[in-house]
Amino acid sequence: MNKIIYLTNLKLKIFTEQNALDYCQINNINPLDINELNLKDNQLTDISGIKLFKNTKYLNLNNNYIIDISVLKDLNSLENLDLSYNEITDISSLKKLKNLKILQMNVIYITDISVIKNLNNIEILGINYLNLRSNQIEYIKFLKNLKELNCINGFKNKSVLSQLNGNIIK
């Protein structure tokens, strides 16, 4: 059975470890039982409490004010991650998330996506409006399981997309 925490559109500014523990205690929830954590459409800047949800497969952080995502580095069960519409500039902490199948990074402030070359299970990648340099296409080529690439204005030079495998929906 899927266990979900759905805290969206609540104007939350922080989700610290103490916040997460308090929420779980009040609701009689074991953080390790949570499969889905949805924190989209808040005003989050601190997401340090997410580290308690080690078995979460789905994490939605869309539309917040997050800069630092280093807390995600040990969430090895993650399969679906949405970081879109945040103020993230560094995604290197995603390097060990080998189970990721879906990664949405639309409209964030990164310029380097080299970390994705380590994420071999990615099937869907969203990089809309990143405005990446053309050499970043090299990292997408590492994604042998990629089936769908969403990249409206993802690259400064759209002609680089012709270098991708023809099986990918662009």
C-alpha positions in Angstrom: 0.0 0.0 0.0 1.3 3.4 -0.9 1.8 5.7 2.0 1.8 9.4 1.0 2.5 12.7 2.6 0.8 15.4 0.7 1.7 18.9 2.0 1.1 21.2 -1.0 0.2 24.8 -1.3 0.5 25.5 2.4 3.0 28.3 2.3 5.5 26.2 4.2 8.9 27.9 4.4 10.9 25.2 6.1 10.7 21.4 6.4 13.5 20.7 8.9 14.2 17.3 10.5 12.2 18.5 13.6 9.3 19.6 11.4 9.2 16.2 9.7 9.5 14.3 13.0 6.7 16.4 14.6 4.5 15.8 11.6 5.1 12.0 11.7 4.6 11.8 15.4 1.3 13.7 15.3 0.0 11.5 12.5 1.5 8.3 13.8 3.6 7.8 10.7 7.0 6.0 10.4 9.0 8.1 7.9 10.5 4.9 6.5 7.1 3.8 5.4 6.5 6.8 3.2 6.6 6.0 -0.6 5.5 9.5 -1.8 6.4 12.9 -0.5 4.8 15.9 -2.2 5.9 19.4 -1.0 5.1 21.3 -4.2 3.7 24.8 -4.3 5.1 26.1 -1.0 7.8 28.6 -0.2 10.4 26.1 1.0 14.0 27.2 1.4 15.0 24.4 3.9 14.2 20.8 3.1 16.6 19.1 5.5 13.8 17.0 7.0 13.5 15.1 3.7 16.5 12.9 4.7 14.2 11.0 7.2 12.2 9.6 4.3 14.9 7.2 3.1 12.5 4.8 1.3 10.6 7.5 -0.7 10.2 6.7 -4.3 8.4 9.8 -5.4 9.5 13.3 -4.3 7.9 16.5 -5.7 9.6 19.8 -4.7 8.2 21.7 -7.7 7.6 25.5 -7.2 9.5 26.4 -4.1 12.6 28.6 -3.3 15.0 25.8 -2.8 18.7 26.4 -3.5 20.4 23.5 -1.6 19.4 19.9 -2.5 22.4 18.2 -0.9 20.0 16.4 1.5 18.8 14.3 -1.4 22.2 12.5 -1.8 21.2 9.5 0.3 17.6 9.0 -0.9 18.7 5.9 -2.9 15.1 4.6 -3.4 14.0 7.7 -5.4 12.6 6.8 -8.8 10.7 10.0 -9.6 12.0 13.5 -8.6 10.7 16.9 -9.6 12.9 19.9 -8.8 11.3 22.3 -11.3 10.7 26.0 -10.6 13.3 26.4 -7.8 16.5 28.4 -7.4 18.8 25.3 -7.6 22.3 26.0 -9.1 24.0 22.7 -8.3 22.6 19.2 -8.8 25.8 17.2 -8.1 24.2 15.7 -5.0 22.0 13.6 -7.3 25.0 11.5 -8.4 24.2 8.4 -6.3 20.5 8.3 -7.1 20.9 5.3 -9.4 17.2 4.3 -9.2 15.9 7.6 -10.7 13.7 6.9 -13.7 12.0 10.3 -14.0 13.9 13.6 -13.4 12.3 17.0 -13.9 14.5 20.0 -13.7 12.6 22.6 -15.6 13.2 26.3 -15.0 16.0 26.0 -12.5 19.4 27.8 -12.5 21.8 25.1 -13.4 24.3 25.2 -16.2 26.0 21.9 -15.7 24.1 18.6 -16.0 27.2 16.4 -16.1 25.9 14.5 -13.0 23.2 12.8 -15.1 25.8 10.6 -16.9 25.7 8.6 -13.6 22.0 8.1 -13.7 21.7 5.2 -16.1 18.0 4.4 -15.4 16.6 7.7 -16.4 13.7 7.2 -18.8 12.2 10.7 -18.7 14.2 13.9 -18.4 12.8 17.4 -18.2 15.2 20.3 -18.9 12.8 22.9 -20.2 14.1 26.5 -20.1 17.6 25.7 -18.8 19.4 27.4 -21.7 22.4 24.9 -21.5 25.5 25.2 -23.5 25.6 22.7 -26.5 28.4 20.6 -25.0 26.0 19.5 -22.2 24.3 17.2 -24.8 27.2 14.8 -24.3 25.8 13.9 -20.9 22.4 13.1 -22.2 23.9 10.6 -24.6 25.0 8.5 -21.5 21.3 7.9 -20.7 20.8 4.6 -22.6 17.3 4.1 -21.2 16.1 7.6 -22.0 12.7 7.4 -23.8 11.5 11.0 -23.4 13.4 14.3 -23.3 11.4 17.5 -22.6 13.7 20.4 -23.5 11.8 23.4 -24.8 14.6 26.0 -24.9 16.8 23.6 -22.9 19.8 24.4 -25.0 21.1 27.7 -26.3 21.5 26.0 -29.7 18.6 23.6 -30.6 20.6 22.0 -33.4 22.4 19.8 -30.8 19.3 17.8 -30.4 19.9 16.1 -33.7 22.9 14.3 -32.0 20.5 12.3 -29.9 19.3 8.8 -30.4 16.3 8.8 -32.8 14.2 6.7 -30.4 13.8 9.5 -28.0 10.7 11.7 -28.1 11.9 15.3 -28.1 
